[in-house]
Structures are given as C-alpha cells and as structure tokens.
Amino acid sequence: MIRIAIPNKGTLSGPAAQMLREAGYRQRTDDRDLVCRDEPNGVEFFYLRPRDIATYVRSGDLDLGVTGRDLLVDAGNPARELLDLDFGGATFRFAARPETLSTLDDLAGRRIATAYPGVVERYLDEHGVKADLIRLDGAVENAVHLGVADVIADVVATGATLRQAGLVPVGEPILISSAVLVGRDAAPDHGPIAQLIRRLHGVLVARRYVMLAYDVRADLLERASALTPGIESPTISPLHREGWVAVQAMVRHADVHRIMDELYDLGARAILVTNIHACRL
C-alpha cells in the first residue's frame, strides 16, 4: 500500500481531494479525519499541513504528496516534482515604492521582506544578486511602510493590495506556482504509483478536452480534419448517407465553440459536444 499526503487545509485542500475523487480514489468524508484508507486501490491518504508535505515525502515516510510548487521550492527542493496538477495558481513578484527600484539590479543590498525566503533565495542566487532577507510570517505588504524592508516578495494577483500599500510590482515574476504532485527521487515508477500518476494525467486531459462529433461530406473531410486533428488523429466512420462520413475528435474545451462555428460554416452538420469524465491516452 502506498502512502500519499494531501493538504489538510488551505486553498489546495478541496481541489486536491476533488481531483483524486475524479481519478477514482476514496477520500475522507469528515474534515476532522487525518487518515483515509482506500483498500481497493492500495492507497493510504494522510492529510497534512501543506508546508510540511514535501519534507515528509523526501524523508521516505510518504511515497507521494500534493503541495504547491512555491512550498516545494521554499522547503529547499526536498522532493521531486512529478506532475503539474493545474490548479492553485499563484504568481510571486517583487514589489516596492515606485521611486525605490525599477530593475533587478536595484535589488542589490536591499532589505527584502517575504514569507517565502527559500523561493526568494533561489531566485537571487540564480541571478547573482546579494540582498538581505527579512523573514516574516503571513502578509508582508506593510513591511515597507513600517520601515522593516525596502522591498517585499509576495504573491501578486490583481495588485490591489499592493496599490493600497503604495507599492508596485517590479521586474519579472519570481516564480509561477501551482499545485504539483511530488515524489522521492528513489520512488518506483511502476505499480500503484505509476497508476496514480496515469489516472491524474487522465483527469487533467478530461478537464481540458471535450469529444466533438459531427457529420461532413467526404470531399470536405481534409478541411474538417484540419480543424479537428484530435490528440493523435480523428476517428472517421462511413455514414449510410452516400458521400458523408461521421467524425469524432478530442478538442480543447476553450476552443470548442469557435471550432463548431467553423465546422458549420464549412458544411458540417449534427455537431455534438460530449464531456470527457476520464481517459487513458
């Protein structure tokens, strides 16, 4: 039985559990439960503090874990990223008063306040910048106003909180984060672990794609197939109606209405869209 950690609380908790349910794994029914055994699939889930998950995985006490890339980096990269799960997105940036700095070079010698020192240290090391890190816990927007720091490094979404503090984002993003599946370097790449990764990948594909089916004249098939190439190629079936074929192909959910309009203008008819609940590619 493999042991997997997922976030007990926070923004990653609910989406992580939902994704695992979609992948066919049992999840806890009471938020107070800290362990859930899925006997048929040979998995035991542990609900832990997100910041601790990578450390548990690296130590070998757990086989896999779901955490944020920001937390993985902040912990000193103690585990290996196996799969981007495409939720819980966050962008980390530097921010300061407009007159303080305008380029990365201006960071040298500055006091930088952050709740993610590991993330900032890695970025500064990669760019050869020496600065003083002020480690704070939680929101850091007031650090400049209070004189604790010259610059902050934090998650930036709309920038509204920064503007309220008189700050503006500076330079390129430090890190673009999302939820990731992590594992140990020595973790086996077969059996239940490979199965779980394959299932989660299937969920990701099912969320991003839909199945598009339509009828089209055979002489228009090449042009229609160019609009719907599918993952590998479209499935073509002859219709009882002479000179027509039925086509099925997976298309990106975000593009489906544009493609349907273009197919209709081309002459395709009976255009139907079906959600994909699971797949293996």
KOLKE-785512 format. One record per residue (C-alpha): residue in three letters; x, y, z. Coordinates in steps of 0.1 Angstrom, whole numbers, padded with zeros to 4 digits, always signed. Layout:
# KOLKE-785512
ALAXYZ;...
//
This chain:
# KOLKE-785512
MET+0000+0000+0000;ILE+0014+0034-0010;ARG+0011+0064+0013;ILE+0002+0098-0001;ALA-0001+0132+0016;ILE-0026+0159+0005;PRO-0032+0193+0021;ASN-0054+0192+0052;LYS-0064+0229+0049;GLY-0060+0259+0027;THR-0067+0266-0010;LEU-0052+0234-0022;SER-0071+0211+0001;GLY-0105+0209-0016;PRO-0093+0209-0052;ALA-0068+0182-0044;ALA-0094+0159-0029;GLN-0118+0165-0057;MET-0092+0156-0083;LEU-0084+0124-0065;ARG-0121+0115-0064;GLU-0123+0121-0101;ALA-0093+0098-0105;GLY-0113+0070-0087;TYR-0098+0073-0052;ARG-0117+0073-0020;GLN-0114+0105+0001;ARG-0124+0113+0037;THR-0160+0123+0044;ASP-0152+0142+0076;ASP-0127+0171+0076;ARG-0115+0161+0111;ASP-0102+0128+0098;LEU-0064+0129+0092;VAL-0061+0094+0075;CYS-0082+0077+0049;ARG-0075+0042+0036;ASP-0086+0032+0001;GLU-0082-0005+0003;PRO-0093-0014-0033;ASN-0067+0009-0048;GLY-0040+0002-0023;VAL-0036+0037-0011;GLU-0035+0054+0023;PHE-0040+0092+0023;PHE-0026+0114+0050;TYR-0040+0150+0055;LEU-0011+0172+0065;ARG-0001+0209+0067;PRO+0008+0218+0031;ARG+0042+0233+0040;ASP+0053+0200+0056;ILE+0043+0177+0028;ALA+0075+0179+0007;THR+0096+0172+0038;TYR+0076+0141+0047;VAL+0080+0128+0011;ARG+0117+0135+0010;SER+0122+0117+0043;GLY+0108+0085+0028;ASP+0079+0084+0053;LEU+0054+0090+0024;ASP+0056+0080-0012;LEU+0039+0109-0028;GLY+0023+0142-0019;VAL+0003+0171-0033;THR+0016+0206-0024;GLY+0023+0239-0040;ARG+0054+0245-0062;ASP+0061+0275-0040;LEU+0061+0254-0009;LEU+0083+0228-0026;VAL+0109+0254-0036;ASP+0106+0272-0002;ALA+0115+0239+0016;GLY+0148+0237-0003;ASN+0135+0214-0031;PRO+0135+0183-0008;ALA+0113+0163-0032;ARG+0109+0158-0070;GLU+0081+0174-0090;LEU+0063+0146-0109;LEU+0032+0163-0123;ASP+0017+0198-0126;LEU-0019+0195-0114;ASP-0031+0227-0130;PHE-0049+0243-0100;GLY-0040+0266-0071;GLY-0021+0290-0094;ALA-0001+0319-0079;THR+0025+0343-0092;PHE+0053+0356-0069;ARG+0068+0391-0076;PHE+0089+0417-0061;ALA+0071+0450-0052;ALA+0083+0483-0039;ARG+0076+0520-0039;PRO+0079+0534-0074;GLU+0109+0555-0066;THR+0128+0527-0049;LEU+0138+0504-0077;SER+0130+0497-0114;THR+0152+0468-0124;LEU+0166+0436-0109;ASP+0200+0453-0104;ASP+0184+0477-0079;LEU+0177+0448-0055;ALA+0214+0445-0045;GLY+0219+0454-0009;ARG+0182+0460-0003;ARG+0161+0446+0026;ILE+0135+0422+0011;ALA+0106+0411+0033;THR+0089+0378+0025;ALA+0071+0348+0039;TYR+0088+0326+0014;PRO+0126+0330+0019;GLY+0135+0298+0001;VAL+0118+0310-0030;VAL+0134+0344-0030;GLU+0169+0330-0021;ARG+0168+0306-0050;TYR+0158+0334-0074;LEU+0185+0358-0061;ASP+0212+0331-0062;GLU+0203+0323-0098;HIS+0206+0359-0108;GLY+0237+0366-0087;VAL+0221+0393-0065;LYS+0231+0398-0029;ALA+0204+0412-0007;ASP+0192+0410+0030;LEU+0161+0388+0035;ILE+0137+0397+0063;ARG+0116+0366+0071;LEU+0080+0374+0081;ASP+0051+0351+0086;GLY+0019+0360+0066;ALA+0011+0392+0049;VAL+0041+0414+0042;GLU+0025+0444+0024;ASN+0030+0468+0054;ALA+0067+0459+0058;VAL+0079+0488+0036;HIS+0055+0514+0052;LEU+0067+0503+0087;GLY+0104+0506+0077;VAL+0112+0470+0082;ALA+0121+0465+0045;ASP+0128+0483+0012;VAL+0111+0456-0010;ILE+0087+0428-0005;ALA+0083+0395-0023;ASP+0049+0380-0022;VAL+0020+0365-0042;VAL+0005+0391-0066;ALA-0029+0386-0081;THR-0047+0418-0092;GLY-0022+0441-0074;ALA-0050+0458-0055;THR-0034+0451-0021;LEU-0001+0464-0033;ARG-0016+0496-0045;GLN-0033+0502-0011;ALA+0002+0499+0004;GLY+0017+0523-0021;LEU+0037+0496-0039;VAL+0040+0485-0075;PRO+0053+0451-0089;VAL+0089+0452-0102;GLY+0105+0431-0128;GLU+0097+0396-0140;PRO+0078+0370-0118;ILE+0100+0353-0092;LEU+0080+0321-0095;ILE+0048+0309-0112;SER+0033+0283-0088;SER+0006+0258-0089;ALA-0003+0225-0072;VAL+0021+0197-0080;LEU+0024+0160-0073;VAL+0058+0153-0057;GLY+0077+0121-0050;ARG+0110+0109-0037;ASP+0140+0106-0062;ALA+0141+0068-0054;ALA+0103+0063-0057;PRO+0094+0034-0081;ASP+0079+0044-0114;HIS+0057+0013-0117;GLY+0028-0003-0098;PRO+0004+0019-0078;ILE+0025+0050-0081;ALA+0026+0048-0119;GLN-0012+0040-0119;LEU-0020+0071-0097;ILE+0001+0094-0120;ARG-0016+0079-0151;ARG-0051+0084-0135;LEU-0043+0121-0126;HIS-0030+0127-0161;GLY-0063+0113-0174;VAL-0082+0137-0152;LEU-0062+0167-0165;VAL-0069+0157-0201;ALA-0105+0151-0194;ARG-0108+0186-0179;ARG-0091+0203-0208;TYR-0107+0185-0237;VAL-0142+0175-0249;MET-0153+0150-0275;LEU-0166+0166-0307;ALA-0187+0146-0331;TYR-0201+0158-0365;ASP-0211+0147-0399;VAL-0195+0161-0430;ARG-0193+0154-0468;ALA-0163+0132-0477;ASP-0149+0157-0501;LEU-0147+0182-0472;LEU-0130+0157-0448;GLU-0095+0170-0452;ARG-0105+0206-0444;ALA-0127+0195-0415;SER-0099+0173-0401;ALA-0075+0203-0401;LEU-0099+0220-0377;THR-0102+0188-0355;PRO-0069+0169-0357;GLY-0076+0153-0323;ILE-0049+0140-0299;GLU-0035+0116-0325;SER-0060+0117-0353;PRO-0098+0119-0357;THR-0119+0088-0359;ILE-0137+0085-0393;SER-0167+0063-0399;PRO-0188+0060-0431;LEU-0225+0070-0429;HIS-0254+0053-0446;ARG-0259+0085-0465;GLU-0237+0082-0495;GLY-0208+0107-0497;TRP-0209+0116-0460;VAL-0187+0105-0430;ALA-0190+0108-0393;VAL-0161+0123-0374;GLN-0151+0122-0338;ALA-0121+0140-0323;MET-0110+0155-0290;VAL-0107+0193-0290;ARG-0097+0217-0263;HIS-0127+0229-0242;ALA-0116+0265-0246;ASP-0117+0263-0284;VAL-0149+0242-0289;HIS-0174+0270-0298;ARG-0150+0286-0323;ILE-0144+0252-0339;MET-0181+0244-0340;ASP-0188+0276-0358;GLU-0160+0270-0384;LEU-0172+0234-0390;TYR-0208+0246-0395;ASP-0196+0273-0420;LEU-0176+0246-0438;GLY-0208+0225-0442;ALA-0206+0200-0413;ARG-0239+0191-0395;ALA-0251+0172-0365;ILE-0223+0188-0345;LEU-0223+0175-0309;VAL-0201+0180-0279;THR-0197+0155-0251;ASN-0178+0160-0218;ILE-0150+0135-0210;HIS-0151+0122-0175;ALA-0120+0101-0177;CYS-0095+0088-0202;ARG-0062+0070-0208;LEU-0040+0081-0236;
//
